[in-house]
Amino acid sequence: MNNWLRIENNSGESILVECTKDAHGDVVIPNGITQIMDNAFKNCPLITSITLPNSIQKIGKNAFAGCESLTRLDFPQAVVSRIGGRCFVGHIIFEVSKKTQVFDTCP
């Protein structure tokens, strides 16, 4: 639900700045968002899945840290050039829909 998301436009880019702490269930980030800022979803304990848009290019540090109920992450066929450190700290993702090569070098 997009009313949980605070999105800003900066130099022609749509950037997801933060998600409210009352967000829950499945979150679909709208197409056109190119970047998720540091700490954007940090400590949103009721989110169970996140669907990223094809337009996503960068995911900031600690972006999903502390999302303890997050069990599914749907990556699109996007060119994600950067995922920040400790992005997923504090929870276990059980399912990643990997349509991108971003995780190919992960052990």
C-alpha positions as CSV (number, residue, x, y, z in Angstrom):
1,M,0.0,0.0,0.0
2,N,1.6,3.2,-1.1
3,N,0.4,5.4,1.7
4,W,3.1,3.7,3.9
5,L,5.8,5.0,1.6
6,R,7.4,8.4,1.5
7,I,8.8,9.1,-1.9
8,E,10.7,12.1,-3.0
9,N,11.9,13.3,-6.4
10,N,15.5,14.4,-6.7
11,S,17.0,15.5,-10.0
12,G,14.4,13.5,-12.0
13,E,14.8,10.4,-9.9
14,S,12.1,8.9,-7.7
15,I,13.6,7.9,-4.4
16,L,12.0,5.9,-1.6
17,V,13.0,7.7,1.6
18,E,11.1,5.7,4.2
19,C,8.3,3.4,5.0
20,T,6.1,4.0,8.0
21,K,6.4,1.6,11.0
22,D,2.8,0.6,10.7
23,A,3.3,-1.0,7.3
24,H,2.4,-4.7,7.3
25,G,1.9,-7.6,5.0
26,D,3.0,-7.3,1.4
27,V,4.6,-4.1,0.2
28,V,4.8,-3.4,-3.5
29,I,7.2,-0.6,-4.3
30,P,5.9,1.3,-7.4
31,N,7.6,1.3,-10.7
32,G,9.7,4.4,-11.3
33,I,11.5,4.2,-8.0
34,T,15.2,4.0,-8.7
35,Q,16.7,4.0,-5.2
36,I,15.8,2.9,-1.7
37,M,17.6,5.1,0.8
38,D,19.6,4.0,3.9
39,N,17.3,2.7,6.7
40,A,14.1,3.1,4.6
41,F,12.4,0.0,6.0
42,K,14.5,-0.3,9.1
43,N,12.6,-1.9,12.0
44,C,9.3,-2.4,10.2
45,P,8.5,-5.7,11.9
46,L,5.1,-6.4,10.3
47,I,6.2,-6.5,6.6
48,T,6.2,-10.1,5.3
49,S,7.2,-9.5,1.7
50,I,8.5,-6.8,-0.6
51,T,8.2,-6.6,-4.3
52,L,10.8,-4.3,-6.0
53,P,10.1,-2.6,-9.3
54,N,12.0,-3.1,-12.5
55,S,13.3,0.5,-12.2
56,I,15.3,-0.2,-8.9
57,Q,19.0,0.5,-9.2
58,K,20.3,1.1,-5.7
59,I,19.4,-0.2,-2.2
60,G,20.9,1.7,0.7
61,K,22.6,0.5,3.9
62,N,20.4,-1.1,6.5
63,A,17.4,-0.7,4.1
64,F,15.6,-3.8,5.4
65,A,17.4,-4.2,8.8
66,G,15.2,-5.3,11.6
67,C,12.2,-6.4,9.4
68,E,11.9,-9.5,11.4
69,S,8.8,-10.9,9.6
70,L,10.2,-10.4,6.1
71,T,10.3,-13.8,4.5
72,R,10.0,-13.0,0.8
73,L,11.8,-10.5,-1.4
74,D,10.8,-10.3,-5.1
75,F,13.7,-8.9,-7.2
76,P,12.7,-7.9,-10.8
77,Q,14.8,-8.1,-14.0
78,A,16.5,-5.0,-12.9
79,V,20.1,-3.8,-13.0
80,V,20.7,-3.3,-9.3
81,S,24.1,-1.7,-9.2
82,R,24.5,-1.4,-5.4
83,I,23.2,-3.0,-2.3
84,G,24.4,-1.3,0.9
85,G,26.0,-3.1,3.8
86,R,23.9,-4.8,6.5
87,C,20.9,-4.4,4.2
88,F,19.1,-7.5,5.6
89,V,20.5,-7.7,9.1
90,G,18.2,-8.9,11.8
91,H,16.0,-11.3,10.0
92,I,16.0,-14.3,7.7
93,I,14.5,-14.2,4.2
94,F,13.2,-17.6,3.3
95,E,12.5,-16.9,-0.4
96,V,14.1,-14.6,-2.9
97,S,12.7,-14.4,-6.4
98,K,15.9,-13.8,-8.2
99,K,15.3,-12.5,-11.7
100,T,18.5,-10.4,-11.4
101,Q,22.2,-11.3,-11.2
102,V,22.7,-9.2,-8.1
103,F,23.1,-12.2,-5.8
104,D,25.2,-14.3,-8.2
105,T,28.5,-13.6,-6.3
106,C,27.0,-14.2,-2.8
107,P,28.4,-17.3,-1.0
